Amino acid sequence: MTRVSSYLCPSSCHFHGICVQMGDLFRCACTSGFSGFSCATSSESLVSEVSADVDMGSVASEGFSAIWVFLAIFFFCTTIFFCCYYVWRLYLERRRRSTSTQTGQTVLPDFIC
C-alpha cells in the first residue's frame, strides 16, 4: 500500500482520507469516523439514518399491530355479547314456556328478532 497523489483518487477522498495505491487500483483509506468509496459517509450520519429507519419501522409496525389487536378484541367482545344475549333470550323463552305450561296456558311463538 503506497500513498500517492490525491488527484488519482475519487473526489480527493472528500478530505477525510488519504489516497493509496493497491496494485493497479487507487483507493481512499478513510480516517476514523468516515467510510465509503470516497470517504464521503460519516459514521455518525450512517448510525443516525439507520436508527431513524429502525425507529420509524418499529413505530409503524407497532401502530399496525395495535390496530389488529384492537379489532380482534372488539370482534371478540362483540361475539361474546351476542352469544350471551342469545343464551339469555333462550333462557327467558324456556322459562316463559315452563311457567305457562304449569298454569295451563297456551304459548304462542314469538317471532321477534
MDTraj code that builds the backbone (N, CA, C; nanometers):
import mdtraj as md
import numpy as np

residues = "MET THR ARG VAL SER SER TYR LEU CYS PRO SER SER CYS HIS PHE HIS GLY ILE CYS VAL GLN MET GLY ASP LEU PHE ARG CYS ALA CYS THR SER GLY PHE SER GLY PHE SER CYS ALA THR SER SER GLU SER LEU VAL SER GLU VAL SER ALA ASP VAL ASP MET GLY SER VAL ALA SER GLU GLY PHE SER ALA ILE TRP VAL PHE LEU ALA ILE PHE PHE PHE CYS THR THR ILE PHE PHE CYS CYS TYR TYR VAL TRP ARG LEU TYR LEU GLU ARG ARG ARG ARG SER THR SER THR GLN THR GLY GLN THR VAL LEU PRO ASP PHE ILE CYS".split()
xyz = np.array([
    [0.0845, -0.1153, 0.0000],
    [0.0000, 0.0000, 0.0000],
    [0.0901, 0.1230, 0.0000],
    [0.0788, 0.2012, -0.1054],
    [0.1634, 0.3184, -0.1213],
    [0.0767, 0.4429, -0.1277],
    [0.1159, 0.5438, -0.0534],
    [0.0433, 0.6701, -0.0572],
    [0.0811, 0.7412, -0.1866],
    [-0.0231, 0.7916, -0.2581],
    [0.0011, 0.8574, -0.3864],
    [-0.0672, 0.9940, -0.3871],
    [-0.0530, 1.0626, -0.4958],
    [-0.1131, 1.1949, -0.5104],
    [-0.2653, 1.1848, -0.5006],
    [-0.3278, 1.2790, -0.4341],
    [-0.4710, 1.2721, -0.4066],
    [-0.5575, 1.2864, -0.5311],
    [-0.5054, 1.3446, -0.6394],
    [-0.5898, 1.3629, -0.7574],
    [-0.6193, 1.2307, -0.8276],
    [-0.5489, 1.1231, -0.7954],
    [-0.5745, 0.9927, -0.8553],
    [-0.6957, 0.9236, -0.7922],
    [-0.7353, 0.9686, -0.6760],
    [-0.8492, 0.9086, -0.6058],
    [-0.9771, 0.9869, -0.6342],
    [-1.0907, 0.9220, -0.6163],
    [-1.2183, 0.9886, -0.6427],
    [-1.2431, 1.1033, -0.5456],
    [-1.2724, 1.2192, -0.5999],
    [-1.3084, 1.3388, -0.5224],
    [-1.2092, 1.3701, -0.4117],
    [-1.0852, 1.3376, -0.4308],
    [-0.9791, 1.3629, -0.3324],
    [-1.0151, 1.3103, -0.1942],
    [-1.0894, 1.2025, -0.1901],
    [-1.1319, 1.1362, -0.0656],
    [-1.2109, 1.2302, 0.0251],
    [-1.2694, 1.3340, -0.0321],
    [-1.3516, 1.4309, 0.0418],
    [-1.2810, 1.4857, 0.1654],
    [-1.1501, 1.4928, 0.1613],
    [-1.0680, 1.5457, 0.2708],
    [-1.0833, 1.4663, 0.4007],
    [-1.1321, 1.3406, 0.3895],
    [-1.1470, 1.2567, 0.5086],
    [-1.0692, 1.1263, 0.4942],
    [-0.9652, 1.1278, 0.4135],
    [-0.8842, 1.0091, 0.3960],
    [-0.7645, 1.0406, 0.3091],
    [-0.6835, 0.9376, 0.2888],
    [-0.5660, 0.9545, 0.2040],
    [-0.5771, 0.8592, 0.0862],
    [-0.5206, 0.8990, -0.0250],
    [-0.5247, 0.8193, -0.1465],
    [-0.4102, 0.7180, -0.1427],
    [-0.4439, 0.5905, -0.1620],
    [-0.3410, 0.4859, -0.1613],
    [-0.3548, 0.4008, -0.2873],
    [-0.2420, 0.3441, -0.3306],
    [-0.2415, 0.2571, -0.4474],
    [-0.2389, 0.1138, -0.3989],
    [-0.3330, 0.0335, -0.4511],
    [-0.3390, -0.1094, -0.4189],
    [-0.3325, -0.1834, -0.5516],
    [-0.2123, -0.2243, -0.5914],
    [-0.1937, -0.2856, -0.7225],
    [-0.2137, -0.1805, -0.8298],
    [-0.3065, -0.2067, -0.9211],
    [-0.3359, -0.1103, -1.0276],
    [-0.4475, -0.0128, -0.9890],
    [-0.5070, -0.0321, -0.8729],
    [-0.6206, 0.0498, -0.8312],
    [-0.5788, 0.1580, -0.7331],
    [-0.6515, 0.2659, -0.7339],
    [-0.6307, 0.3730, -0.6372],
    [-0.7551, 0.3815, -0.5497],
    [-0.7352, 0.3763, -0.4213],
    [-0.8458, 0.3768, -0.3247],
    [-0.8220, 0.4817, -0.2181],
    [-0.9293, 0.5157, -0.1492],
    [-0.9192, 0.6066, -0.0353],
    [-0.9095, 0.5244, 0.0925],
    [-0.8124, 0.5566, 0.1755],
    [-0.8037, 0.4986, 0.3095],
    [-0.8627, 0.6043, 0.4024],
    [-0.9826, 0.5777, 0.4511],
    [-1.0585, 0.6782, 0.5263],
    [-1.0070, 0.6933, 0.6687],
    [-1.0182, 0.8167, 0.7186],
    [-0.9836, 0.8419, 0.8586],
    [-1.0969, 0.7921, 0.9469],
    [-1.0702, 0.7859, 1.0751],
    [-1.1683, 0.7363, 1.1711],
    [-1.2957, 0.8206, 1.1658],
    [-1.4097, 0.7543, 1.1612],
    [-1.5378, 0.8238, 1.1573],
    [-1.5954, 0.8400, 1.0186],
    [-1.5208, 0.7987, 0.9144],
    [-1.5691, 0.8116, 0.7769],
    [-1.5502, 0.6793, 0.7046],
    [-1.6350, 0.6567, 0.6039],
    [-1.6265, 0.5320, 0.5282],
    [-1.6799, 0.5559, 0.3879],
    [-1.6755, 0.4518, 0.3068],
    [-1.7261, 0.4593, 0.1708],
    [-1.6146, 0.4653, 0.0686],
    [-1.6533, 0.4627, -0.0592],
    [-1.5580, 0.4617, -0.1691],
    [-1.4709, 0.5866, -0.1698],
    [-1.5305, 0.7014, -0.1375],
    [-1.4538, 0.8266, -0.1381],
    [-1.4556, 0.8948, -0.0011],
    [-1.4762, 0.8176, 0.1056],
    [-1.4772, 0.8678, 0.2440],
    [-1.5805, 0.9786, 0.2643],
    [-1.6909, 0.9722, 0.1911],
    [-1.7938, 1.0760, 0.1993],
    [-1.8989, 1.0461, 0.3051],
    [-1.9026, 0.9235, 0.3552],
    [-2.0060, 0.8857, 0.4509],
    [-1.9523, 0.8951, 0.5925],
    [-2.0165, 0.9772, 0.6718],
    [-1.9796, 0.9904, 0.8121],
    [-2.0412, 0.8753, 0.8899],
    [-1.9665, 0.8149, 0.9785],
    [-2.0190, 0.7049, 1.0593],
    [-2.1340, 0.7525, 1.1458],
    [-2.1277, 0.8759, 1.1944],
    [-2.2352, 0.9298, 1.2777],
    [-2.3636, 0.9460, 1.1975],
    [-2.3550, 0.9971, 1.0750],
    [-2.4760, 1.0136, 0.9940],
    [-2.5329, 0.8787, 0.9551],
    [-2.4456, 0.7807, 0.9310],
    [-2.4918, 0.6474, 0.8971],
    [-2.5671, 0.5863, 1.0140],
    [-2.5134, 0.6024, 1.1343],
    [-2.5792, 0.5491, 1.2534],
    [-2.7132, 0.6172, 1.2747],
    [-2.7191, 0.7497, 1.2579],
    [-2.8456, 0.8197, 1.2790],
    [-2.9488, 0.7808, 1.1737],
    [-2.9061, 0.7593, 1.0471],
    [-3.0000, 0.7164, 0.9441],
    [-3.0542, 0.5778, 0.9748],
    [-2.9671, 0.4867, 1.0153],
    [-3.0105, 0.3512, 1.0471],
    [-3.1035, 0.3528, 1.1670],
    [-3.0682, 0.4277, 1.2720],
    [-3.1542, 0.4309, 1.3899],
    [-3.2871, 0.4970, 1.3584],
    [-3.2888, 0.5983, 1.2712],
    [-3.4152, 0.6612, 1.2321],
    [-3.5022, 0.5619, 1.1563],
    [-3.4408, 0.4838, 1.0665],
    [-3.5171, 0.3835, 0.9938],
    [-3.5730, 0.2788, 1.0880],
    [-3.4931, 0.2343, 1.1835],
    [-3.5382, 0.1343, 1.2792],
    [-3.6504, 0.1907, 1.3645],
    [-3.6349, 0.3146, 1.4133],
    [-3.7381, 0.3744, 1.4967],
    [-3.8691, 0.3902, 1.4204],
    [-3.8626, 0.4415, 1.2983],
    [-3.9840, 0.4606, 1.2201],
    [-4.0473, 0.3265, 1.1855],
    [-3.9646, 0.2280, 1.1558],
    [-4.0184, 0.0967, 1.1248],
    [-4.0875, 0.0344, 1.2441],
    [-4.0290, 0.0487, 1.3625],
    [-4.0912, -0.0099, 1.4805],
    [-4.2181, 0.0639, 1.5169],
    [-4.2195, 0.1967, 1.4998],
    [-4.3408, 0.2731, 1.5283],
    [-4.4514, 0.2326, 1.4320],
    [-4.4172, 0.2204, 1.3055],
    [-4.5177, 0.1831, 1.2065],
    [-4.5705, 0.0431, 1.2330],
    [-4.4824, -0.0518, 1.2626],
    [-4.5289, -0.1873, 1.2875],
    [-4.6066, -0.1963, 1.4176],
    [-4.5692, -0.1154, 1.5198],
    [-4.6467, -0.1153, 1.6432],
    [-4.7851, -0.0586, 1.6190],
    [-4.7944, 0.0476, 1.5392],
    [-4.9240, 0.1046, 1.5060],
    [-5.0096, 0.0058, 1.4289],
    [-4.9497, -0.0647, 1.3368],
    [-5.0201, -0.1650, 1.2584],
    [-5.0676, -0.2777, 1.3482],
    [-4.9830, -0.3240, 1.4378],
    [-5.0195, -0.4307, 1.5298],
    [-5.1282, -0.3854, 1.6250],
    [-5.1207, -0.2621, 1.6720],
    [-5.2201, -0.2109, 1.7657],
    [-5.3585, -0.2092, 1.7021],
    [-5.3657, -0.1755, 1.5749],
    [-5.4952, -0.1750, 1.5060],
    [-5.5527, -0.3157, 1.5005],
    [-5.4686, -0.4131, 1.4662],
    [-5.5176, -0.5511, 1.4578],
    [-5.5575, -0.6047, 1.5939],
    [-5.4823, -0.5701, 1.6968],
    [-5.5176, -0.6147, 1.8321],
    [-5.6507, -0.5530, 1.8732],
    [-5.6680, -0.4233, 1.8471],
    [-5.7935, -0.3565, 1.8805],
    [-5.9106, -0.4219, 1.8083],
    [-5.8950, -0.4469, 1.6773],
    [-6.0032, -0.5093, 1.6015],
    [-6.0342, -0.6498, 1.6516],
    [-5.9319, -0.7256, 1.6848],
    [-5.9534, -0.8611, 1.7355],
    [-6.0294, -0.8579, 1.8678],
    [-5.9896, -0.7689, 1.9577],
    [-6.0579, -0.7577, 2.0870],
    [-6.2016, -0.7102, 2.0665],
    [-6.2213, -0.6129, 1.9780],
    [-6.3559, -0.5614, 1.9511],
    [-6.4474, -0.6723, 1.8995],
    [-6.4022, -0.7474, 1.7991],
    [-6.4856, -0.8538, 1.7440],
    [-6.5073, -0.9664, 1.8442],
    [-6.4082, -0.9962, 1.9242],
    [-6.4240, -1.0983, 2.0275],
    [-6.5308, -1.0560, 2.1275],
    [-6.5223, -0.9325, 2.1759],
    [-6.6200, -0.8827, 2.2737],
    [-6.7598, -0.8754, 2.2133],
    [-6.7699, -0.8341, 2.0877],
    [-6.8996, -0.8278, 2.0206],
    [-6.9599, -0.9671, 2.0067],
    [-6.8787, -1.0638, 1.9713],
    [-6.9264, -1.2013, 1.9587],
    [-6.9737, -1.2550, 2.0931],
    [-6.8976, -1.2314, 2.1974],
    [-6.9368, -1.2764, 2.3317],
    [-7.0677, -1.2111, 2.3729],
    [-7.0819, -1.0811, 2.3468],
    [-7.2045, -1.0100, 2.3829],
    [-7.3256, -1.0725, 2.3143],
    [-7.3169, -1.0954, 2.1823],
    [-7.4312, -1.1511, 2.1108],
    [-7.4591, -1.2960, 2.1508],
    [-7.3568, -1.3717, 2.1831],
    [-7.3786, -1.5083, 2.2322],
    [-7.4511, -1.5054, 2.3664],
    [-7.4089, -1.4189, 2.4556],
    [-7.4755, -1.4062, 2.5860],
    [-7.6191, -1.3591, 2.5686],
    [-7.6414, -1.2653, 2.4785],
    [-7.7764, -1.2157, 2.4516],
    [-7.8653, -1.3284, 2.3994],
    [-7.8125, -1.4090, 2.3078],
    [-7.8887, -1.5203, 2.2521],
    [-7.9226, -1.6234, 2.3605],
    [-7.8257, -1.6577, 2.4435],
    [-7.8491, -1.7537, 2.5520],
    [-7.9520, -1.6971, 2.6496],
    [-7.9438, -1.5688, 2.6795],
    [-8.0399, -1.5053, 2.7709],
    [-8.1812, -1.5119, 2.7121],
    [-8.1947, -1.4869, 2.5818],
    [-8.3270, -1.4957, 2.5173],
    [-8.3804, -1.6385, 2.5229],
    [-8.2940, -1.7379, 2.5006],
    [-8.3376, -1.8773, 2.5109],
    [-8.3831, -1.9101, 2.6525],
    [-8.3079, -1.8625, 2.7496],
    [-8.3428, -1.8859, 2.8897],
    [-8.4801, -1.8259, 2.9212],
    [-8.5019, -1.7018, 2.8800],
    [-8.6306, -1.6369, 2.9067],
    [-8.7455, -1.7092, 2.8359],
    [-8.7224, -1.7546, 2.7134],
    [-8.8258, -1.8264, 2.6390],
    [-8.8599, -1.9585, 2.7071],
    [-8.7616, -2.0321, 2.7492],
    [-8.7875, -2.1596, 2.8182],
    [-8.8563, -2.1365, 2.9517],
    [-8.8143, -2.0327, 3.0184],
    [-8.8764, -2.0001, 3.1477],
    [-9.0233, -1.9619, 3.1264],
    [-9.0513, -1.8840, 3.0248],
    [-9.1882, -1.8431, 2.9956],
    [-9.2726, -1.9644, 2.9570],
    [-9.2143, -2.0552, 2.8781],
    [-9.2886, -2.1755, 2.8382],
    [-9.3164, -2.2657, 2.9575],
    [-9.2147, -2.2829, 3.0433],
    [-9.2367, -2.3707, 3.1588],
    [-9.3375, -2.3093, 3.2551],
    [-9.3382, -2.1793, 3.2711],
    [-9.4337, -2.1125, 3.3594],
    [-9.5743, -2.1232, 3.3020],
    [-9.5898, -2.1031, 3.1733],
    [-9.7224, -2.1098, 3.1121],
    [-9.7719, -2.2537, 3.1048],
    [-9.6850, -2.3519, 3.0931],
    [-9.7239, -2.4924, 3.0916],
    [-9.7756, -2.5334, 3.2288],
    [-9.7125, -2.4842, 3.3326],
    [-9.7557, -2.5162, 3.4681],
    [-9.8925, -2.4551, 3.4982],
    [-9.9235, -2.3421, 3.4399],
    [-10.0522, -2.2764, 3.4644],
    [-10.1572, -2.3197, 3.3643],
    [-10.1210, -2.3981, 3.2618],
    [-10.2154, -2.4492, 3.1638],
    [-10.2452, -2.3531, 3.0511],
    [-10.1665, -2.2512, 3.0326],
    [-10.1892, -2.1548, 2.9253],
    [-10.1218, -2.2036, 2.7972],
    [-10.1790, -2.1637, 2.6851],
    [-10.1200, -2.1957, 2.5558],
    [-10.0204, -2.0859, 2.5206],
    [-9.9031, -2.1284, 2.4764],
    [-9.7977, -2.0324, 2.4440],
    [-9.7869, -2.0207, 2.2931],
    [-9.8007, -1.8994, 2.2442],
    [-9.7809, -1.8734, 2.1022],
    [-9.6351, -1.8341, 2.0802],
    [-9.5752, -1.8811, 1.9709],
    [-9.4335, -1.8479, 1.9488],
    [-9.4148, -1.6996, 1.9173],
    [-9.3051, -1.6469, 1.9640],
    [-9.2675, -1.5089, 1.9335],
    [-9.1801, -1.5089, 1.8090],
    [-9.2074, -1.4178, 1.7195],
    [-9.1245, -1.4041, 1.6008],
    [-9.0514, -1.2708, 1.6024],
    [-9.0094, -1.2313, 1.7186],
    [-8.9369, -1.1060, 1.7362],
    [-8.7881, -1.1354, 1.7294],
    [-8.7174, -1.0571, 1.6562],
    [-8.5727, -1.0759, 1.6445],
    [-8.5027, -1.0220, 1.7652],
])
top = md.Topology()
chain = top.add_chain()
for i, resn in enumerate(residues, 1):
    res = top.add_residue(resn, chain, resSeq=i)
    for name in ("N", "CA", "C"):
        top.add_atom(name, md.element.get_by_symbol(name[0]), res)
traj = md.Trajectory(xyz[None], top)
